[in-house]
């Protein structure tokens, strides 16, 4: 199984650092991730957030492209309904060129309602806009001249001349969780980027099979898994608890029902986390014990979030290095690779 990095550029409300420092640290972590053998560096998107969450992915991906050589770069997730699909196709092609064909596009069909309101997008249109925009983007990547007249977009006599390095364009992943989006993603042949965040993966797999595809035709990614490692459990929680408390607060303020203990009780609350996924915090042994719940899940890639709001570069880099040195060899044996190896032995 590949091990990737899920990234954000954010400050901790009440303890802000200059964004110049935050962005510089983020890009340094792309370089470190490549050095340590992580497979991908995937960047999130949100708008108008109290923590100054990075709203613009492609400039940061372009900056990472020129500082790295091998690690795959991508969105996780791009809130496509908020964007013009031709502009996205052009930006994506440009990053794919700068990175010599290393771009991944992981798409989310559910921008938050507050974001939709500012962009003038009715929330009920999020799903339809996303999948229609993807159709346009794929046509743009082909380099063919086209006209599109759809429900949300009308494009006449267009031809994108700046096309990606990757034939057919960068791989598209959907962070689908509900049955409608899972079915549509499988029907279209997109990869899935939200395996650990939905109990309905069978809907997606069934749609792939109905379209005549086999398991070798698509990739399954976990969705972000939150990790922080230190030499002792108390040190790990001392460094991470305020950041992780803010993570839960961020989603609760936006209508998601998640338990939120007091900051000092985070370490004593079993299962505390986001979207049903507990935070993995502590020594390498502590973290491995939490991650082992995913050991037998059918996955091609697990993406791990190490950089938490307000956390300094030294603590993040140490956590990444400890994971790479002490846990990565074991975790790489899990998922689809481990299941196939076990089947071969048996």
ZAPA-917668 format. One line per 3 residues: number of its first residue (from 1); their letters; for each residue x, y, z of C-alpha. Coordinates in Angstrom, 3 decimals, always signed. Each point is the difference from the previous one (the first is absolute). Example, Ala and Ser with C-alpha at 12.3 -4.5 7.8 and 13.67 -1.06 7.14 Angstrom:
# ZAPA-917668
1	as	+12.300:-4.500:+7.800; +1.370:+3.440:-0.660
//
This chain:
# ZAPA-917668
1	xxx	+0.000:+0.000:+0.000; +1.209:+3.484:-0.813; +0.157:+2.578:+2.808
4	xxx	-0.803:+3.594:-0.943; -0.299:+3.346:+1.750; -3.221:+1.985:+0.472
7	xxx	+0.892:+3.668:+0.490; -1.490:+3.365:+0.949; +1.406:+3.454:+0.634
10	xxx	-1.784:+1.356:+3.086; +0.646:+1.990:+3.129; -1.347:-0.748:+3.458
13	xxx	-2.580:+2.687:+0.872; +1.317:+2.101:+2.849; +3.589:-0.986:-0.741
16	xxx	+0.519:+1.212:-3.559; +3.287:-0.112:-1.881; +0.690:+1.938:-3.213
19	xxx	-1.300:-1.922:-3.005; +3.406:+0.441:-1.618; +1.405:-2.273:+2.723
22	xxx	-2.926:-2.451:-0.189; +0.301:-0.375:-3.779; +3.774:-0.337:+0.131
25	xxx	-0.330:-2.799:+2.562; -2.629:-1.721:-2.156; +2.298:-0.028:-3.032
28	xxx	+2.957:-1.178:+2.090; -2.176:-2.952:+1.046; -0.497:-0.924:-3.661
31	xxx	+3.773:-0.205:-0.406; +0.358:-2.000:+3.227; -2.850:-2.311:-1.012
34	xxx	+1.770:-0.825:-3.237; +3.271:-0.612:+1.873; -1.738:-2.389:+2.419
37	xxx	-1.732:-2.017:-2.709; -3.596:+1.171:+0.276; -1.902:-0.579:-3.226
40	xxx	-2.057:+3.196:-0.287; -0.510:+3.526:+1.373; -3.688:+0.921:-0.192
43	xxx	-1.321:+3.436:+0.871; -3.458:+0.905:+1.343; -2.173:+3.052:-0.768
46	xxx	-2.380:+2.114:+2.096; -1.112:+3.621:-0.116; -0.667:+2.806:+2.502
49	xxx	+1.119:-2.159:+2.948; +0.969:+1.363:+3.410; +3.288:-1.898:-0.230
52	xxx	+0.865:+1.603:-3.377; -0.154:-3.424:-1.645; +1.693:+0.166:-3.405
55	xxx	-2.657:+0.809:-2.638; +2.146:-0.369:-3.121; +1.635:-3.350:-0.747
58	xxx	+1.599:+0.313:-3.419; +2.532:+2.753:+0.853; +1.272:-2.071:+2.930
61	xxx	+0.061:-3.163:-2.119; +2.003:+1.863:-2.647; +2.474:+1.149:+2.649
64	xxx	+0.334:-3.578:+1.277; +0.466:-1.253:-3.569; +3.162:+2.024:-0.496
67	xxx	+1.445:-1.051:+3.369; -0.549:-3.751:-0.411; +0.759:-2.667:-2.597
70	xxx	-1.861:-3.239:+0.790; -2.821:+0.385:+2.515; -3.467:+0.244:-1.536
73	xxx	-1.799:+3.302:+0.620; -3.699:+0.594:+0.134; -3.201:+1.426:+1.355
76	xxx	-1.796:-1.639:+2.906; -2.547:+1.216:-0.521; -0.730:+2.567:-2.702
79	xxx	-3.466:+1.495:+0.610; -0.804:-0.081:-3.683; -3.523:+1.416:+0.154
82	xxx	+1.487:+3.359:+1.042; +2.262:+0.267:-3.060; -0.173:+0.559:-3.742
85	xxx	+0.875:-3.390:-1.548; +2.061:+1.452:-2.855; +2.070:+2.016:+2.468
88	xxx	+0.532:-3.163:+2.069; +1.032:-1.976:-3.089; +2.524:+2.671:-0.983
91	xxx	+1.458:+0.290:+3.500; +0.174:-3.766:+0.379; +1.730:-0.419:-3.366
94	xxx	+2.526:+2.679:+0.943; +0.876:-1.757:+3.276; +0.174:-3.344:-1.794
97	xxx	+2.512:+1.518:-2.427; +2.057:+1.611:+2.766; +0.103:-3.304:+1.899
100	xxx	+0.701:-2.097:-3.116; -3.200:-1.986:+0.369; -0.347:-0.399:+3.784
103	xxx	-3.406:+1.624:+0.621; -2.992:-1.742:+1.638; -3.459:+1.597:+0.114
106	xxx	-2.095:-1.103:+2.978; -3.403:+1.681:-0.185; -2.629:+0.728:+2.631
109	xxx	-3.626:+0.533:-0.984; -1.041:+1.671:+3.259; +1.279:+3.529:+0.668
112	xxx	-1.353:+1.303:+3.301; -3.186:+2.055:-0.131; +1.755:+3.167:+1.152
115	xxx	+2.487:-0.327:-2.844; -2.798:-0.605:-2.500; -1.841:+3.098:+1.204
118	xxx	+2.943:+2.310:-0.639; +0.723:-1.542:-3.406; -3.679:+0.192:-0.956
121	xxx	-0.415:-3.761:-0.418; -3.299:-1.484:+1.274; +0.932:-2.960:+2.228
124	xxx	-2.452:-2.248:-1.857; +2.098:+0.495:-3.162; +3.297:-1.193:+1.496
127	xxx	-0.259:-3.594:-1.214; -1.200:+0.795:-3.505; +2.523:+2.783:-0.540
130	xxx	+2.874:-2.213:+1.144; -0.655:-2.878:-2.363; -0.841:+2.241:-2.958
133	xxx	+3.206:+1.974:+0.614; +1.999:-3.231:+0.035; -1.400:-0.924:-3.395
136	xxx	+1.184:+3.359:-1.347; +3.437:-0.328:+1.596; +0.575:-3.440:-1.513
139	xxx	-0.951:+1.344:-3.424; +2.401:+2.907:+0.481; +2.821:-2.413:+0.828
142	xxx	-0.534:-1.788:-3.315; +0.992:+3.131:-1.916; -2.984:-0.444:-2.320
145	xxx	-2.165:+2.908:-1.140; -3.422:-0.273:+1.620; -3.316:+1.614:+0.788
148	xxx	-1.817:-0.768:+3.230; -3.588:+0.918:+0.824; -0.970:-1.324:+3.388
151	xxx	-2.191:+0.880:+2.928; +2.581:+2.213:+1.703; +2.623:+0.818:-2.634
154	xxx	-0.118:+1.086:-3.615; +3.300:-0.001:-1.902; +0.183:+0.582:-3.731
157	xxx	+2.818:-0.833:-2.398; +2.758:-0.429:+2.608; +3.336:-1.752:-0.313
160	xxx	+2.563:-0.171:+2.778; +3.472:+0.223:-1.503; +1.943:-0.349:+3.275
163	xxx	-0.557:-3.686:+0.661; +1.357:-2.188:+2.824; +3.101:-2.175:-0.198
166	xxx	-2.004:-3.026:+1.137; -1.915:-1.566:-2.866; -3.692:+0.670:+0.538
169	xxx	+0.804:+2.338:+2.888; +0.830:-0.468:+3.683; -1.731:-2.899:+1.817
172	xxx	-3.358:+1.064:+1.440; -1.066:-1.152:+3.466; -3.371:+0.688:+1.609
175	xxx	-0.372:+0.540:+3.737; -3.512:-1.427:-0.217; -1.866:-1.114:+3.117
178	xxx	-3.709:-0.164:-0.857; -1.592:-2.641:-2.245; -0.759:+2.366:-2.881
181	xxx	+3.543:+1.323:-0.285; +1.560:-3.425:+0.560; -2.104:-1.478:-2.779
184	xxx	+0.796:+2.849:-2.388; +3.732:-0.182:+0.754; +0.030:-3.730:-0.658
187	xxx	-2.038:+0.356:-3.181; +2.422:+2.623:-1.331; +3.048:-2.106:+0.892
190	xxx	+1.522:+2.458:+2.451; +2.230:-1.160:+2.850; -1.375:+0.239:+3.552
193	xxx	+1.642:+2.226:+2.627; -2.265:-0.514:+3.024; +0.067:-3.691:+0.884
196	xxx	+0.291:+0.495:+3.770; -2.708:+2.668:+0.076; -2.908:-1.979:-1.431
199	xxx	-1.521:-3.409:+0.783; -1.362:-0.173:-3.564; +3.109:-0.872:-2.028
202	xxx	-1.936:-2.983:-1.363; -2.263:+2.433:-1.893; +3.034:+1.433:-1.767
205	xxx	+1.532:-3.420:-0.692; -3.320:-1.235:-1.358; -0.243:+2.936:-2.401
208	xxx	+3.540:-0.691:-1.224; -0.894:-3.648:-0.585; -3.236:+0.920:-1.796
211	xxx	+2.093:+2.142:-2.356; +2.188:-3.022:-0.808; +3.021:+0.950:+2.103
214	xxx	+2.017:-2.178:+2.358; +1.828:+0.902:+3.212; +3.195:+0.570:-2.001
217	xxx	-1.693:+2.878:-1.839; -0.284:+2.411:+2.942; +1.821:+1.063:+3.156
220	xxx	-1.336:+0.324:+3.530; +1.325:+2.709:+2.349; -0.773:+0.249:+3.688
223	xxx	-0.885:+3.624:+0.586; +2.066:+1.951:+2.557; +1.194:-1.877:+3.100
226	xxx	+1.179:+2.283:+2.818; +3.354:-0.879:+1.592; +2.471:+1.601:+2.387
229	xxx	+2.983:-1.881:+1.434; +2.447:+0.921:+2.767; +2.386:-1.915:+2.279
232	xxx	-2.668:-0.122:+2.744; -3.776:+0.020:-0.059; -0.222:+3.086:+2.216
235	xxx	+2.392:+1.944:-2.219; -2.020:-0.933:-3.087; -3.264:+1.171:+1.559
238	xxx	+1.589:+3.142:+1.464; +1.078:+0.944:-3.519; -3.195:-0.998:-1.797
241	xxx	-2.998:+0.415:+2.296; -0.789:+3.668:-0.709; +0.329:-0.531:-3.758
244	xxx	-2.201:-3.084:+0.005; -2.561:+1.644:+2.274; -0.228:+2.774:-2.591
247	xxx	-0.477:-2.559:-2.800; -3.140:-1.330:+1.697; -1.157:+3.528:+0.848
250	xxx	+0.361:+1.032:-3.659; -2.428:-2.684:-1.160; -2.421:+0.410:+2.910
253	xxx	-0.373:+3.699:-0.825; -1.046:-1.079:-3.491; -2.765:-2.304:+1.151
256	xxx	+1.761:-3.354:+0.365; -0.928:-1.964:+3.103; +3.264:-1.124:+1.584
259	xxx	+0.826:-0.525:+3.690; +2.278:+2.729:+1.354; +1.631:-0.534:+3.397
262	xxx	+1.911:+2.802:+1.695; +3.509:+0.554:-1.333; +1.646:-1.599:+3.024
265	xxx	-2.318:-3.029:-0.263; +0.817:-0.829:-3.633; +2.660:-2.539:+0.961
268	xxx	-2.338:-1.709:+2.457; -2.960:-0.341:-2.392; +0.007:-3.331:-1.871
271	xxx	-0.774:+0.311:-3.691; +0.145:+3.795:-0.166; +0.388:+1.077:-3.612
274	xxx	-1.744:+1.201:-3.171; -2.643:-1.708:-2.145; +0.247:-3.196:+2.017
277	xxx	+3.788:-0.267:-0.395; +1.905:+0.245:+3.321; +3.107:+2.126:+0.278
280	xxx	+3.185:-2.110:+0.143; +2.192:+1.847:+2.525; +2.836:-1.240:+2.181
283	xxx	+3.084:-2.158:-0.311; +0.537:-2.103:-3.137; -1.528:-2.941:+1.874
286	xxx	-3.074:+2.058:+0.971; -0.490:+1.209:-3.561; +0.435:-3.447:-1.509
289	xxx	-2.666:-1.369:+2.343; -2.501:+2.563:-1.329; +0.966:-0.452:-3.653
292	xxx	-0.281:-3.783:+0.170; -3.776:+0.311:-0.276; +0.675:+0.700:-3.701
295	xxx	+2.439:-2.861:-0.503; -2.339:-2.227:-2.014; -1.948:+2.717:-1.829
298	xxx	+0.234:-0.193:-3.792; +2.209:+3.049:-0.642; +2.606:+1.023:-2.538
301	xxx	+1.066:+3.104:+1.938; -0.373:+1.333:+3.526; +0.366:+3.769:+0.280
304	xxx	+1.159:+1.361:+3.345; -0.375:+3.494:+1.427; +3.047:+1.036:+2.034
307	xxx	-0.139:+3.813:-0.209; -2.649:+1.216:+2.423; -1.079:+3.643:+0.501
310	xxx	+2.553:+1.974:+1.970; +2.497:-2.819:+0.310; +3.609:+1.016:-0.579
313	xxx	+2.288:-1.360:-2.681; +2.251:-1.887:+2.416; -2.800:-2.051:+1.569
316	xxx	-1.569:-0.837:-3.378; +3.317:-0.997:-1.571; +0.880:-2.205:+2.978
319	xxx	-3.392:-1.718:-0.196; +0.418:-0.631:-3.737; +3.507:-1.386:+0.499
322	xxx	-1.030:-2.294:+2.862; -2.874:-1.356:-2.079; +2.251:-0.580:-3.010
325	xxx	+2.704:-1.699:+2.071; -2.109:-2.082:+2.375; -3.447:-0.555:-1.543
328	xxx	+0.061:+0.488:-3.763; +1.584:-3.369:-0.883; -2.734:-1.799:+1.961
331	xxx	-2.932:+2.099:-1.247; +1.116:-0.394:-3.622; -0.662:-3.734:+0.369
334	xxx	-3.668:+0.627:+0.802; -2.965:+0.631:-2.257; -0.276:-1.508:-3.424
337	xxx	+3.694:-0.871:-0.170; -0.229:-1.965:+3.237; -3.251:-1.719:-0.962
340	xxx	+1.442:-1.073:-3.366; +3.210:-1.255:+1.621; -2.014:-2.034:+2.526
343	xxx	-2.123:-1.467:-2.796; +3.136:-1.001:-1.909; +1.467:-1.730:+3.048
346	x	-3.217:-1.873:+0.761
//
